Amino acid sequence: MLQIVRSRNIDEALYRQLLALWDATSISNPARSDSLNAIAHSLEHTGTLILAHEDSELVGSIWLTHDYRRLYVHHMAVAPHFQNRGIGTRMLQEALLLASELGYQAKLEVHTTNLNAMHLYKKHGFTELTGYLTCIKRDI
């Protein structure tokens, strides 16, 4: 049975499961510095994990953070063999419920080649911010 839960805690076992899920869905990237310590620090402050479990298997996740006005959706992933079953929709609905509870807007980034994710986000009311360029400086 599918369970969607919010969590503000992480341990080594959950971290390994998240990394395996992120690797399986090709959203893992060493340049992001998604270490156990970084995620734990996030969860101690403004972070929340939305986790989807089928029985005892982690089949989906969203890592959320906020800046007290916007809820940021990071690392949304559904295991490939569980995709197209509504799990992404249920997790996104939970994330948007949290945004509503906090009174925040929701914001995310999606790669232009990820058509399935773009379809899901548009279906849930996300619109493209035209005129903006996303920039990052990772080597600080």
Kinemage of the C-alpha trace (Angstrom):
@kinemage 1
@onewidth
@group {chain A} dominant
@subgroup {mainchain}
@vectorlist {calphas} color= white
{ca met a 1} P 0.000 0.000 0.000
{ca leu a 2} L 1.330 3.429 -0.950
{ca gln a 3} L 2.071 5.849 1.896
{ca ile a 4} L 3.001 9.508 1.471
{ca val a 5} L 4.640 11.028 4.557
{ca arg a 6} L 6.358 14.244 5.541
{ca ser a 7} L 9.659 13.947 7.343
{ca arg a 8} L 12.060 16.404 8.924
{ca asn a 9} L 14.569 13.684 9.827
{ca ile a 10} L 17.188 11.751 7.911
{ca asp a 11} L 19.612 9.009 8.851
{ca glu a 12} L 22.281 7.112 6.938
{ca ala a 13} L 19.835 4.415 5.756
{ca leu a 14} L 17.316 6.925 4.358
{ca tyr a 15} L 20.143 8.912 2.793
{ca arg a 16} L 21.380 5.799 0.938
{ca gln a 17} L 17.816 5.114 -0.255
{ca leu a 18} L 17.446 8.698 -1.490
{ca leu a 19} L 20.749 8.552 -3.359
{ca ala a 20} L 19.735 5.269 -4.999
{ca leu a 21} L 16.390 6.796 -6.049
{ca trp a 22} L 18.050 9.953 -7.352
{ca asp a 23} L 20.609 7.876 -9.277
{ca ala a 24} L 17.869 5.683 -10.768
{ca thr a 25} L 16.012 8.776 -11.992
{ca ser a 26} L 19.132 10.605 -13.210
{ca ile a 27} L 18.636 13.625 -10.947
{ca ser a 28} L 21.747 12.932 -8.921
{ca asn a 29} L 24.660 15.227 -9.609
{ca pro a 30} L 27.848 15.370 -7.484
{ca ala a 31} L 28.144 19.110 -8.209
{ca arg a 32} L 25.007 19.705 -6.134
{ca ser a 33} L 26.788 18.679 -2.920
{ca asp a 34} L 23.784 16.736 -1.642
{ca ser a 35} L 25.647 15.259 1.302
{ca leu a 36} L 23.962 13.717 4.313
{ca asn a 37} L 25.131 16.703 6.364
{ca ala a 38} L 23.713 19.223 3.869
{ca ile a 39} L 20.318 17.521 3.809
{ca ala a 40} L 20.252 17.106 7.607
{ca his a 41} L 21.143 20.794 8.026
{ca ser a 42} L 18.322 21.746 5.660
{ca leu a 43} L 15.844 19.596 7.580
{ca glu a 44} L 16.914 21.159 10.882
{ca his a 45} L 15.982 24.578 9.521
{ca thr a 46} L 13.390 24.972 6.751
{ca gly a 47} L 13.580 21.648 4.950
{ca thr a 48} L 11.006 18.880 4.659
{ca leu a 49} L 11.061 15.589 2.805
{ca ile a 50} L 7.944 14.211 1.160
{ca leu a 51} L 8.482 10.456 0.932
{ca ala a 52} L 6.466 7.838 -0.916
{ca his a 53} L 6.766 4.247 0.286
{ca glu a 54} L 5.258 1.162 -1.289
{ca asp a 55} L 5.391 -1.336 1.556
{ca ser a 56} L 8.949 -0.785 2.840
{ca glu a 57} L 10.432 0.434 -0.464
{ca leu a 58} L 11.151 4.133 -1.021
{ca val a 59} L 9.555 4.810 -4.413
{ca gly a 60} L 9.395 8.610 -4.462
{ca ser a 61} L 10.725 11.748 -2.836
{ca ile a 62} L 10.609 15.509 -2.877
{ca trp a 63} L 13.048 17.638 -0.913
{ca leu a 64} L 11.457 20.970 0.036
{ca thr a 65} L 12.991 24.126 1.478
{ca his a 66} L 11.611 27.606 1.977
{ca asp a 67} L 12.733 31.165 2.472
{ca tyr a 68} L 9.634 32.235 4.454
{ca arg a 69} L 7.800 33.362 1.335
{ca arg a 70} L 8.321 30.618 -1.264
{ca leu a 71} L 8.407 26.857 -0.923
{ca tyr a 72} L 11.089 25.453 -3.211
{ca val a 73} L 10.580 22.011 -4.737
{ca his a 74} L 13.887 20.154 -5.148
{ca his a 75} L 14.797 16.653 -6.241
{ca met a 76} L 11.357 15.315 -7.086
{ca ala a 77} L 11.759 11.702 -8.144
{ca val a 78} L 9.636 8.602 -8.643
{ca ala a 79} L 11.339 5.235 -9.139
{ca pro a 80} L 11.175 4.295 -12.835
{ca his a 81} L 9.186 1.084 -12.240
{ca phe a 82} L 6.592 3.081 -10.231
{ca gln a 83} L 6.122 5.989 -12.643
{ca asn a 84} L 2.762 6.750 -14.260
{ca arg a 85} L 0.827 5.492 -11.224
{ca gly a 86} L -0.065 8.872 -9.728
{ca ile a 87} L 2.714 8.866 -7.123
{ca gly a 88} L 4.255 12.102 -8.421
{ca thr a 89} L 0.831 13.730 -8.356
{ca arg a 90} L 0.200 12.652 -4.778
{ca met a 91} L 3.611 13.853 -3.594
{ca leu a 92} L 3.224 17.184 -5.404
{ca gln a 93} L -0.236 17.638 -3.901
{ca glu a 94} L 1.281 17.071 -0.440
{ca ala a 95} L 3.993 19.640 -1.191
{ca leu a 96} L 1.388 22.161 -2.366
{ca leu a 97} L -0.683 21.469 0.754
{ca leu a 98} L 2.364 22.345 2.852
{ca ala a 99} L 2.851 25.548 0.832
{ca ser a 100} L -0.791 26.427 1.451
{ca glu a 101} L -0.497 25.697 5.179
{ca leu a 102} L 2.519 28.020 5.353
{ca gly a 103} L 0.908 30.669 3.136
{ca tyr a 104} L 3.767 30.488 0.624
{ca gln a 105} L 4.053 30.396 -3.156
{ca ala a 106} L 5.620 27.248 -4.636
{ca lys a 107} L 8.592 27.453 -6.978
{ca leu a 108} L 10.628 24.853 -8.833
{ca glu a 109} L 13.071 24.357 -11.653
{ca val a 110} L 12.696 21.676 -14.293
{ca his a 111} L 14.991 20.792 -17.155
{ca thr a 112} L 13.461 21.632 -20.524
{ca thr a 113} L 13.992 18.050 -21.706
{ca asn a 114} L 11.973 16.574 -18.814
{ca leu a 115} L 8.644 16.650 -20.613
{ca asn a 116} L 6.833 14.324 -18.197
{ca ala a 117} L 7.718 16.518 -15.225
{ca met a 118} L 6.801 19.676 -17.128
{ca his a 119} L 3.394 18.158 -17.929
{ca leu a 120} L 2.827 17.257 -14.262
{ca tyr a 121} L 3.804 20.711 -13.032
{ca lys a 122} L 1.659 22.525 -15.589
{ca lys a 123} L -1.264 20.248 -14.711
{ca his a 124} L -0.938 21.495 -11.129
{ca gly a 125} L -0.883 25.178 -12.060
{ca phe a 126} L 2.822 25.956 -12.373
{ca thr a 127} L 3.639 28.455 -15.100
{ca glu a 128} L 6.937 29.304 -16.722
{ca leu a 129} L 8.683 32.479 -15.561
{ca thr a 130} L 9.605 34.018 -18.873
{ca gly a 131} L 12.392 36.537 -19.039
{ca tyr a 132} L 14.446 34.912 -16.266
{ca leu a 133} L 17.728 33.078 -16.582
{ca thr a 134} L 18.674 30.608 -13.850
{ca cys a 135} L 22.276 31.068 -12.734
{ca ile a 136} L 24.382 29.293 -10.133
{ca lys a 137} L 27.899 29.582 -8.701
{ca arg a 138} L 28.916 26.237 -7.246
{ca asp a 139} L 32.645 26.742 -6.711
{ca ile a 140} L 32.576 28.934 -3.617
